Structures are given as C-alpha cells and as structure tokens.
Amino acid sequence: MAGDAGQLIAVGKVVNTHGHRGEVRVLPLTDYPERFTRMERVYLEKRCRLEQHAIEKVYFHKKFVIVKFTGVDDMNAAEALKDALLMVTREELVPLPEDTYYIFDIIGLEVFTVEGRFLGRVQDVLQTGANDVYVVEGASPRPLLVPALKKVVRGVDMEHGKMIVELPEGLEE
C-alpha cells in the first residue's frame, strides 16, 4: 500500500473474534467479498486511530470473511480489533464495469437536465433492489428522486462532478 492514506474506503467491519487463535469475523461491506483473498495488507480504523496490518490468512464462513492478521495470535488480541473498519485506498478498489460507479462517487455530483437546467446535488443513493434511486436536493422545495436508469441518467462526468439527466414526464411534480 504505497502512497498516503488519503481517501480510504471501508470494505469490511470486524464484528467478532473467531476461535482462539487470533482470527476475526469480518462482515464484508463490498459487493466483491472475493477481494479479501487477494489482499496482503489493510488499514484498520478504530476510534479514529489508523493502523496498517498484514493479512496472513483469509477464508469464508457463512456470510463472514474470516481474517487472520499477522501478529494477532490469540483471542485477546483479536478482541481488541472488534468494531474496527477494514479500509483500502481508492487505488485498491475493485475496478467497476464501464458506466458503473461507487455510491460515494455519485454523492455530491451536481445534477443538470439535458437542457442545462440545474436540479441540485445528489445527497443520497437509495438502494431499492430493482435499481438505485438518486436523492437530488437543491433547486426544488422537495427532494427529487431520480431513478438510476440509462434512459434517465444520460451522462456522468466525474472529472467535472456533473450528472446529466432526462427526467421522465411528471417526475418533478
């Protein structure tokens, strides 16, 4: 993990110990839990303290990822890691397919209609199951709920922090 720990993104959370040899149960906070098998080190963040830890072993158990960190060799040492977040740098994120974005990249984008009218900024992303919905606040008195569909979201320009949308008729009412 060369470079600074600029923007770190949580990919898991230590929820408990596992056994008595220093392993911990990690709840994955990622759509790609298999990423853990390729990780050699990770930042652990707990109570605003950040420490880098080497990963010795990883395997899966039910909905959890079991992680053994180098130097964490017993249950007491593992217990001290409870509630820690496993963080990675932006460079270590799993590359996404084209036209797919991380939620934390979408939040904060300025939203404009295809005609160039400013609608506000994305304040939140609701994960509904069928498709995500962007909560846009700013230009109208009520939040605007924009479905994350190709026919609605016409373009995303990460470099300039903009999203261009073509709203379906009646969406602003």
Helices and strands as residue ranges (DSSP letters): E 8-18, E 23-28, G 33-38, E 41-46, E 49-61, E 64-69, H 75-79, E 85-89, G 90-92, H 103-106, E 110-113, E 118-127, E 132-138, E 144-147, E 153-157, E 162-165
